[in-house]
Amino acid sequence: AKAYKLLEELGATELEEVFTAGGGSKNPQWTKIRERVLGVPVARAAQTEAAYGAALLALKGAQQNFQ
């Protein structure tokens, strides 16, 4: 939570929701704890494998390099 607040102070967009993936995303108790600490909803991503998310970020970065 502290890191998100520091990012906001540096000009980042305010945190409104967190998407989660991986093993922890399957644990409802862990999700509730994260929601309470972060103060925003935590939603399980449609694709919960971390490699999928990394691939999407790589694709987005590659597309920006070509524009």
N, C-alpha and C positions, 0 to 999 in steps of 0.2 A: 504494500500500500504506500509506503514511504517513497519508493522509487517512482511510482505513478505521479505522486504529488510533486516531486522534484521535476519530473518531465513537464508537467503543467506549468510550473514556475518558469521553465525555460522556453515556453511558448507552444508546447505540444497541445493537441486537442484534448479536451477533458474526457476522461474515461467514462463511457456510458454502459458498456457491456464487455464481458470477457468470453471468448470461445475457448473451450478446452478440448484437448485430444490426448490420446494415450491411455495408459492403465488407470490413472487417477480420475479420468472422466467417467469411468464406470462406477465410481463410488459415491453414492448420494450424500453420505455424511461429509466426505471431503469437499464436495461441491458446496454444501451449506456453510461449512467453515470458511471457505474462500469468499463466498458471497458476503458473509458477515464482516470479514476483515477488510475486503476491498470496498464494500458499500455499494456494489453494483451487481446486477444479475450475471450469473455464470451459466452459459449454455454449452451443451455438448455439440461439437461440430458435426456436420453431416458426414464428413470423412474424418475419422478419428485417428488415423495413422499419421504420425509425425512426419514421415517421409513424404506423404502426399502434400502436406502444407509446405514443406521445404521445396518441393518441386514447383508448386504454384508461385512461391516467392522468387525462385530462380527464373521462371518464365516471365514474370512481371518485370524483373530487372533486365532481362534480355530484351524485352520489347521496348523498354525505355532507351536502351542503348541504340536502337535502330531508328528512333524518331528524331 
